[in-house]
Amino acid sequence: MGHKLPPEQLELYKRIDEILYYKWDPIGVSDSGWARDEYQSYLPQLFSLVMKSQSPQEICKYLTESTQYMGLQLSRDHDLAIAKLILEVKDSLDIE
């Protein structure tokens, strides 16, 4: 990110990063202990989307398109569950 985020937004940014790596993980690298930065290129755009949207379907669409871009098998149900989890985290941090 090019600018400093308020603490609660920075916390959300970090948690989305963790969710992408440990929960979304379409490549399956989280068990290997390497490639910790594998999904960080998706993080800025996803974070911006999450800050603008409360729609799990919209976030799911981004995750699904990202998986498709990687040339991997799609799992819309998994992507939707991840989108809902991200929004739950956002809500728990009381970010509107």
N, C-alpha and C positions, 0 to 999 in steps of 0.2 A: 504494500500500500504506500502511496506517495505522501500521505499526510498522517499526522498523529491522531489516533482515535481516542475518544473518551474511554475511560477504564472499562465500562460495561460493554461497549462495542468491541474493545480489544479482547475481552474475555470471550465474547461470542465468536470472534474471528478465530481464536485459538481452539475453541471447542469444535467449531466446524472443521477445522484442520484435523483434529483428532477423529471426528466422526468419519470424515472421508477416508482416512488411513485405516482405522481399525474396524469400522462397520460397513462402509460402502464397498471399498476395496475390490473393484471388478477384476483387477489383474491377479489378486491373491498374493500380494507381497507382504502383508502385515505379519505373517507368521515367520518370515525369514529374518527379521531384524535388520535388514538393509533396505535401501531405497526409501528412507523415511520421508523424503521430499517428493515422492512419486506423483502425488496428486496436487501439490501446491500450486501448480500453474492454473488449476481450475478454481482455486480459492478466491482470488479477488473478484472475479465475475459472479461467482456463486454468492459470496458475501453481499455484494451490491444487490443482487436479486432478492436475497433474504431480507435485507433492510427495507426494500420497497414493497415486498409482497407478503401476504398472509395466506397465499394459495399453495397448498401442498402439491396440487396438480402442476402449477407453473414451475415449481422447484424440481419436481419429478421429471418434467419435460427436459429441463436443462441436464439433469443427471443422465437420463436416457440418451439424449443426444451426445453427451460426452462419451458414454460407453460405446455408442455406435461409431463415433469418430475414431475410437481406439481399435475398432474392428472386432470387438468382443461380443459375445452372446448377450442379448438384452434380457433384463429382468425387471420389467416395469413394476411388479408387485414389490420387489426389494427396493427399487428406487423410490417408490411412493412411501414405503415405511421409513426410509432414510429421510425423505423430505419432511414427514410428520415429526420425526425425532428432532430434526434441526429446528423446526418451529416450536416444539415443546421447550427446547433449550432456550430459544429466544424469549419465549413467554416467561420462563422461570427466572430469567435475568431482568424481567420487567422492561424490556425494550419494545418501544412501539414503532 
